[in-house]
């Protein structure tokens, strides 16, 4: 049996990563959606995550609870070590990821791919304003980071999420599960 792929879903804030991931999971039920641990207040919408304090996050690191962890936008993010169990079973796993952690992940997971979701700046600005989690200054900073390039040498699948979500999900599913001839 071949190990499953860890599919790191990346893209700028507001691009719709969580919505696309949920759509992919609904269309490809064999795929596992990884629930991250984040030092964010609970119940802020978007992805399902386990909210913890910075102190609890540090304890989790100390106890080996993460396969990988990083800091971004003033928060700490962790991918639970249980993802390795899913991968070892041959299950493909989707995880919302930071571009800054891609190189480290590629070194840790031999069957690693990146789903890079993009959108036009005006689409991102509108979505960020609608979700109501950031101030105008924070939105501006996130937009300035939107076109940050990905590291070289990764297996990257690019997809735009400017149009209807169902179309984006359908294209992503085709690209993630190519027809075998």
PLY file of the C-alpha trace (Angstrom):
ply
format ascii 1.0
element vertex 181
property float x
property float y
property float z
element edge 180
property int vertex1
property int vertex2
end_header
0.00 0.00 0.00
1.23 3.49 -0.84
1.19 6.14 1.85
-1.48 8.79 1.44
-0.59 12.28 0.29
-0.42 15.17 2.66
-2.03 17.91 0.59
-1.15 21.33 1.97
-3.82 23.83 1.00
-2.35 27.32 0.76
-3.39 30.72 -0.44
-3.82 34.21 0.88
-6.28 35.05 3.62
-9.77 35.33 2.19
-9.15 33.07 -0.79
-11.66 30.50 0.49
-9.36 27.66 1.56
-11.78 26.31 4.17
-14.76 26.41 1.80
-12.82 24.70 -0.99
-11.50 22.07 1.42
-15.00 21.31 2.73
-16.24 21.03 -0.85
-13.43 18.65 -1.78
-14.12 16.48 1.25
-17.81 16.37 0.33
-16.98 15.36 -3.25
-14.14 12.96 -2.40
-15.31 11.24 0.79
-12.13 9.14 1.06
-10.09 12.26 1.76
-9.40 13.18 5.39
-9.77 16.80 6.51
-7.15 17.51 9.20
-8.33 19.52 12.18
-5.58 21.92 13.27
-4.76 23.21 16.75
-4.61 27.02 16.82
-3.97 29.64 19.48
-7.11 31.48 18.35
-10.27 32.16 20.31
-12.90 29.45 19.76
-15.92 29.92 17.52
-14.56 32.52 15.10
-15.95 30.74 12.05
-14.17 29.31 9.05
-12.47 26.00 9.69
-13.14 23.65 12.58
-10.12 23.90 14.85
-9.08 23.13 18.40
-8.55 26.43 20.21
-5.82 26.46 22.86
-3.84 29.02 24.83
-0.17 29.73 24.06
0.79 27.87 27.24
-1.26 24.81 26.24
0.25 24.94 22.74
3.76 24.96 24.25
2.81 21.93 26.36
1.55 20.12 23.27
4.86 20.78 21.50
6.75 19.53 24.54
4.68 16.33 24.55
5.15 15.57 20.84
1.52 16.19 19.90
2.33 17.77 16.53
3.70 16.36 13.29
4.48 19.97 12.38
3.81 23.42 13.82
4.46 27.05 12.87
3.64 30.66 13.68
1.85 33.05 11.34
-0.17 36.26 11.77
0.55 36.29 15.51
-0.90 32.82 16.08
0.53 29.33 16.52
-0.72 26.47 14.35
-0.20 22.73 14.80
-0.91 19.68 12.67
-1.67 16.81 15.06
0.71 13.85 14.92
-2.33 11.63 14.26
-2.13 12.73 10.62
0.68 10.17 10.26
-1.78 7.38 11.11
-4.11 8.48 8.30
-1.24 8.77 5.83
0.12 5.35 6.78
-3.34 3.86 6.03
-3.05 5.28 2.50
-5.53 8.10 3.13
-4.98 11.44 1.41
-5.16 14.27 3.96
-6.07 17.91 3.32
-4.71 20.48 5.74
-4.93 24.26 5.73
-1.30 25.33 5.64
1.07 28.27 5.82
3.34 28.98 2.88
6.16 29.49 5.41
5.95 25.84 6.55
5.91 24.18 3.11
9.62 23.40 2.83
9.69 21.86 6.30
6.61 19.75 5.49
8.08 18.58 2.17
11.06 17.27 4.13
8.85 15.45 6.63
6.25 13.89 4.34
7.51 11.94 1.31
4.15 12.00 -0.48
3.52 15.76 -0.29
1.58 18.05 -2.60
0.45 21.68 -2.47
-2.96 22.92 -3.57
-2.35 26.63 -4.18
-5.62 28.58 -4.28
-5.57 32.08 -5.76
-8.03 34.94 -6.28
-7.91 38.52 -7.56
-7.07 41.24 -4.98
-10.59 42.72 -5.12
-12.08 39.29 -4.40
-9.77 38.85 -1.40
-10.51 42.34 -0.03
-14.26 41.75 -0.24
-14.08 38.34 1.46
-11.82 39.59 4.26
-14.15 42.50 4.96
-17.19 40.19 4.98
-15.76 37.73 7.48
-15.22 40.53 10.01
-12.23 39.06 11.86
-9.65 41.71 10.94
-9.37 45.49 11.15
-8.89 47.54 7.98
-5.15 47.75 8.75
-4.94 43.97 9.22
-6.79 43.43 5.94
-4.33 45.72 4.16
-1.37 43.78 5.60
-2.90 40.48 4.51
-3.50 41.82 0.99
0.15 42.94 0.80
1.17 39.32 1.45
-1.32 37.83 -1.02
1.05 37.33 -3.93
3.93 35.94 -1.88
5.62 33.29 -4.05
5.79 29.62 -3.11
9.15 27.95 -2.53
10.75 26.27 -5.54
10.77 22.51 -6.06
7.35 21.60 -4.66
4.60 19.56 -6.37
2.09 22.42 -6.80
-1.46 22.35 -8.17
-2.71 25.89 -8.90
-6.39 26.78 -8.95
-8.30 30.08 -9.02
-11.25 30.68 -6.69
-12.69 33.85 -8.19
-15.85 32.27 -9.56
-18.55 30.06 -8.09
-17.35 27.74 -5.33
-18.86 24.63 -6.94
-16.78 25.20 -10.08
-13.60 25.65 -8.05
-14.28 22.48 -6.07
-15.02 20.48 -9.22
-11.75 21.63 -10.85
-9.79 20.89 -7.67
-11.26 17.36 -7.45
-10.28 16.63 -11.04
-6.75 17.90 -10.45
-6.36 16.00 -7.17
-7.83 12.75 -8.51
-6.77 12.52 -12.16
-8.46 9.89 -14.33
-6.26 6.81 -14.59
-5.96 5.38 -18.10
0 1
1 2
2 3
3 4
4 5
5 6
6 7
7 8
8 9
9 10
10 11
11 12
12 13
13 14
14 15
15 16
16 17
17 18
18 19
19 20
20 21
21 22
22 23
23 24
24 25
25 26
26 27
27 28
28 29
29 30
30 31
31 32
32 33
33 34
34 35
35 36
36 37
37 38
38 39
39 40
40 41
41 42
42 43
43 44
44 45
45 46
46 47
47 48
48 49
49 50
50 51
51 52
52 53
53 54
54 55
55 56
56 57
57 58
58 59
59 60
60 61
61 62
62 63
63 64
64 65
65 66
66 67
67 68
68 69
69 70
70 71
71 72
72 73
73 74
74 75
75 76
76 77
77 78
78 79
79 80
80 81
81 82
82 83
83 84
84 85
85 86
86 87
87 88
88 89
89 90
90 91
91 92
92 93
93 94
94 95
95 96
96 97
97 98
98 99
99 100
100 101
101 102
102 103
103 104
104 105
105 106
106 107
107 108
108 109
109 110
110 111
111 112
112 113
113 114
114 115
115 116
116 117
117 118
118 119
119 120
120 121
121 122
122 123
123 124
124 125
125 126
126 127
127 128
128 129
129 130
130 131
131 132
132 133
133 134
134 135
135 136
136 137
137 138
138 139
139 140
140 141
141 142
142 143
143 144
144 145
145 146
146 147
147 148
148 149
149 150
150 151
151 152
152 153
153 154
154 155
155 156
156 157
157 158
158 159
159 160
160 161
161 162
162 163
163 164
164 165
165 166
166 167
167 168
168 169
169 170
170 171
171 172
172 173
173 174
174 175
175 176
176 177
177 178
178 179
179 180
